[in-house]
Amino acid sequence: MKKKGIVYILLSALFFSIMAAFVKSIPEIPLTEKMFFRNFIGLIAISVTLYRKKATLKPKRPVLMVGRALFGLAGVGLYYAALERLPLANAVMLNKLSPFFVVIFAVLFLHEKVNGKQKTALLIAILGAALVVRPGPYSSVFPGLLALMSAAFAGAAYTLVRKLTQTDAPMLIVFYFCLISSVILLPIMAVEGLVVPDVKQLISLIGIGVSALIAQLFMTNAYQYAPASELSIYTYSDILFSFGIGIIIWSELPDLIALFGGILIVIAGIINYVNGLKKV
């Protein structure tokens, strides 16, 4: 069962990298419009699937479902804002701090215990984040802070996903995330004014929605087969995928200090992962 969770989380990381590349490829499209396409396309696809399966739409934990959607929406918005301002790999490196926020929130809300090695891993991750965020030729403090905040909100959302999968189907969790996000974004987008995309932009907008939907489904299903703490190490493959995409498409190379910071973040993830294995 755990192997299936690992495969799902790797595929999720790949499609999240593809989604990030689509987001970055159309800086001229407003942030809310990109977010709306991400969620509305997913809403249509999942609604059709749930209708065909005649699945119930009644969540067993509606408050947690709304909370997951709000945290997730905030995380997406901050992440997309960071992608517009940072090299792809830098934004992804900082966003990959979300597993550490999962640990923090799991302690606060799921009453899990944190040992010395987890605390060490957290300190190393904080140091790595500081090196990536620092002002430099490829980064500035504000965009880096946006990425850090996106990781915090994502960590809160993933913690609730872990709790929700105990009672609700993964597809229902994704459905409500897409539904609530679309309802919130639609009036905001209307007030801002819709930018009519050309063919290239439309392809990218659709790509954001499709790749995000696939990634979200893989991620949500993964947490059914293993705890978040055991799968967290595999989410770092997102950095490698994004690093390659950034080089190929935009010729982006993070500076050495930021790259070292990213390595520290991965090392912290490995420590946290190995520590999790010893508990099993």
N, C-alpha and C positions, 0 to 999 in steps of 0.2 A: 504493500500500500504506500509506503514512504517513497519508493522509487517513482511511482506515478506522480506523487506530489512534486518531486524534484524535476521531472520532465515538464510538468505543467508550469512550474515557476520559471524555468529556463525559457520556455516558449513565450511566457508572459513578458519576460525581460526583453526578448527580441522584438516583440511587437510594440512594446512601449518605446523602444529605441526608434523604431520606424515612425511611430506617431510623433515623437519629438522632432524628427527630421522634417516631417511634413509641416509641423508648427513653425519651425525656424525658416522654412522655405518661402513663406508668404508674410513677411513683416508688414506689408502694406494693408493687410486685413486686420480689422480691430480685434482686440483680445476676446471680447464677449462673443463675437461672431464665430471665432474658432472654437471657443468653448461650447457654444450652442450646437454647432455641427457635430462636435465630439459626442455629445449626449443625445441629441435628437435622432441621429442615425441609429444609435444603439437602442433607443426607445422603440423605434419602428420595428427593428429586427426582433427584439425580445418580445414585444407585444404579439407579433404574429406567431412566434413559437409558443408562447404561453396559451394563446387562443386555440391553436391546433391541439395542444396537449390537454386543453380544458383544465388547466391548473388553477388553483385558487390564487386570488390576488390579495387575500387577507393576511397580513403579517402577524406573527405571534408576538412580536415585540415592536410595536409601531414607534415608540419613543426612540428606541435604539436605532431603528431603521432611518428615522428622520435625522438623528444625530450623525449617523454614518454618512448620509447624503450631504449634509451641511459641511462636515469636516472634509469630505472628499472634494466637494466643489471648491472650497477655499484652497485646498492643496493644489488642485488643478490650475486655478487662476494664478496663484503665486508662481507655480512652476512654469507656466506658459510665459508669464511676464519675465521670468529669469532667462528663459530660452531666447527671448527677443534681445537680451542684453549681454549674454555671455556666450563664449564658445560652447558648442554642444557638449563636449566631454566635461568641461568645468561644471556646467549646470547639472549634469547627470551625477557627477561625483558627489556634489552637495546633497542632491535629492536622495542619494543612496544612504544618507544618514537616518532615513525613516525607520529602519529596523531597531536602531538604538532608542528612538522615541517609542517604538513598540514596547521595548523592555521597560522603559520608564512608566509608560501608561499601564502596562500589565501589572506593575507593582502597585500603582495607585488605585486601579479600578478592578483588577482581577486577583489582587492580593497574592501575586507570585513573589518569591524570594529572590534577592539579588546577592550573589556572593562576591568575594574579593576579585576574582578574575573578570567578572562582568564589569565591576567598577573600573578596573584597569583598562579594559577594552573601551569603556566609555570615555575615559580621560585621553586615550590615544586618538580616538575618533574626534574629540573636541580639538586636539592639537592639529590634526590633519585638516579639519574644517577651517581652522584659523589660517593655515597656510594657503588654502585655496581662496578664501574670502579676501585676504589682504589686498590692498591696492597694488596694481602692477600694470604691465603693458597689455595684459589680456583680461584684466578683471578690475573691478572697483568694489568698494564695500557694499553699496546699496544693492546691486544685482545679486551679490553673494548672499546678503541677508534675505532677499526674496526667496532664493533657493533653499536656505536654511529653514525659513518659515514654512515653505511648501513641504519640506520633509517632516516637520513637526505635525502639521495638519494631516499629512498622509499617514503618519504613525498612529495618530488618534483614530483615523478611519479604519486602518488595518486591525487595530485592537478591537474595534466594534465588529468588524467582519468576522474575526475569530469567535467572538461571542455569539453573533447571529447565526453562524453556520451550525450551531448546536441545535437550533430550532427551526430555521427557515432554509429553503432551498437556495442554492447559490444564484440561480437565474432570477429568483424573486428579489434577492438583494440588489443585483445589478439593475433590475427593472426599476426599483424605487429610486435608486441613485440617479438613473437617467431621467426618470419622470420628474422628480423634485428639482433637479438641476435645470431641466428644460423650462419648467414653469417659472423658475426664478429668473432665468437668463432672458426669456422672451421679451418681457416688458423693458428690461434694461437695454437690450439690443434695439428695440423699437425707438426708445428715446434718443439713443446715440445716433441712430441712422444706419440703415443697412447699406453696406458697400456691395454693389452687384459685381460678382467675380467674373473674370474672363475664364476661358477654358482651362488654362493651366492652374489658375487659382481654385477653380471649382474641383478639379481633380485632387488637388492638395487638401481641400476642405473635406471631400468625401474620404480621402485617405486617412485623415485624422480620425474621423468617426469609425471607419471600418477597423483600422488597426487598434484603436483604443478599445473597441468592443471585444475584439478577439483577445487582447491582452487582459482585459478585465475579467472575462470569463475564465481564462486559464488561471489567473491569480486567485479568484474566488474559489474555484474548484480545488486548487492546490492546498488551501488551508483546511480542506476537509480530510486530507490524508496525512497531515503532519502539523505539529505546532509551528507557529510563526518563528519561534526561536531556532528551530531546526532547519527551516527553509531559508532563513535570512541570508546565509552565505551565498546562495545561488543567485540571489537578486543582483549581486555585484557583476555578473556577466553583462549586465546592462551597460556598465562602463566600457567594457571591451567593444561591444557592439557599437556604441555611440562614438567611441574613439575612432574606430575604423570608418564609420559613416562621415564623421567630421573631416577626416583627412581626405577621403575620396571626393566629397562634394564641395567642401569649402576650403580645403587645404589648411585646416586648423590644427595647430600643434600647441598644446598647453605648455607654458614655460616650466622650467625644471622645478621651481619651488612649488608650483601648483601640482605638478605631477607627483612630487614627493609627498605632498599633502594627501593626494588621492591614494597613494600606496599605503600611507598610515591608516587611512579610513578602511582600506581592504584588510590590512593586518588586524585592525581592531575587530573587523567582522569575523575573521578567521578565529581569533581568540574566543569571541563570543560563541561561535559555532562549535568549536572543540569543547568548550565548557558545557554546551548544551548536550553534546554527545555523551559526556561522562555522567550526566544525570539520568540517561536512559538505561 
